[in-house]
Amino acid sequence: MQFPSLFLLALKYLLRYRRRYLFLAAALCIGFGIVTVIVTQKDGMVESVYDSAQSHYAGDIVLEGLDKDSERERHMDFGTVSSIIKAIDDSGIRYTHIVKRMILMSYERLYYNGASLDLKYTVGIDWDNEKGYLASLVWRDGVYDKLADDTIYISAPIASRLGAVRGDSLVMEVLTRYDQKNTGSFVIGGIIEDYSLFGFYKIYVSRKTLNRLAEFEEEDASHVGIFLPAKTDVDDARDAVYQELRQWINVAPPPQDRDEWGVQKDESWSGIRVFPLTLDVYLSEVSQILEAMNLLTYFLYVVMLLIILVSAVVTYRLILHERVRELGTMRAIGFKGRDIRLVLILEALVLATLSLIAGVVLSLAVNGALSRLSFTWIPSFEIFMKNGRLAARYSGGPLAFNALAVYSMLVMAVWFPAFAASRQHLPEMLTAGPKG
């Protein structure tokens, strides 16, 4: 019999026995919905962590310099920075853009209207080179029109603590490379809505201005960041840059995690040494949490498949026992055994498709509810969120893989009872099964 006719027949039987399929449909919908929520939330957390770290550390690959001859250890002179840029170009890697930053991570303080606040991250950036990054931030009350050397961007927690608003003037104190204090006056050009672990006490100013305050040369930097078009190319690109860079300056072998990096930093050297780092090194502790989430996902994934398998086996044993006379009638009027099995499998596939669609809708509802909840009461959990809320990430690959696994499990559960039912002796099937 032709496939279109068998497909229409499967739809007719699925509609007729819809009540018998309710339990299996519910199991498919709820199981797939729960796993989809877990997978999309986990992927959303991974993406949030990576995006936050990428913007904070200035790239997918970061060349960080440590200077033993300076009180401010994070520092690279113009010659070192130029060598890094040349090595990147000579390595032949593909990148979207390169940024240079001066990042100070201690001793900085802001003063405003009699109040003061210690900073965690003071970031010197090049305004023109990082317009795209600045445009991607979430701003409170817009951005100040004029970008100048005395402009400062502060995070919302800092603004709240100081009671400052856009357009106010404040004073920043820094410790110079010679262990002396220096101050500069700045105008708040914008307030960034960033409550994450990276952005809580973080400000942005002009790199050249920050260098002058810390008594570095204007073109010096502490970090050179490389943004890549594909995250899968990170390790190969880092190694290529390292091989070029080692010919010109003192550069450490690429560390695999933060512990190895810590050992490298404890080694003895003079002058400036450059460390080629990826975000996995910076986030090695966070990666352990994400790996634990992966294990939970795999466990629930197996549980879901087992529930679907058991539900399908039980459901189809009951349904086929009730429908044995109907299947015998189909054989009596000319249906072959393979046609009967195909009809039953098509019923299962259509049921699975409708249930999986319902499961996706269920996951959207659950993820929507989760996105409205605040988890700021969990210390440092903001790193896993976007703008203070959980953000699920739906990706075609994982969804398709999960759906394929459900289809495969369901077909396997249906095939064996369907094969056994379609192979019974016709007289037994027409009399509603063997008498016992």
Buried (B, 14 or more C-beta within 10 A) or exposed (E): BEEEEBBEBBBEBBEEBEEBBEEBBEBBBBBBBBBBBBBBBBBBBBBBBBEBBBBBBBBBBBBBBBBEEBBBBBBBBEBBBBBBBEBBEBBEBEBEEBBBBBBBBEBBBBBBEEEBBEBBBBBBBBBEBBEEBBEEBEBBEEBBEEBEEBBBBBBBBBBEBBEBEBEBEBEBBBBBBEEEEBEBEBBBBBBBBBBBBBBBBBBBBBBBBBBBBBBBEEBBBBBBBBBBEEEEBBEEBBBBBBEBBBEBBBBBEBBEBBEBBEEBBEEEEEBBBBBBBBBBBBBBEBBEBBEEBEEEBEEBBEEBBEBBBEBBBBBBBEBBEEBBBBBBBBBEEEBEBEBBBBBBBBBBBBBBBBBBEBBBEBBBEBBEEBBEEEEEEEEEBBBBBBEBBBBBBBEEEBBEEBBEBBBEBBBEBBBEBBBEBBEBEEEBBBEBBEEE
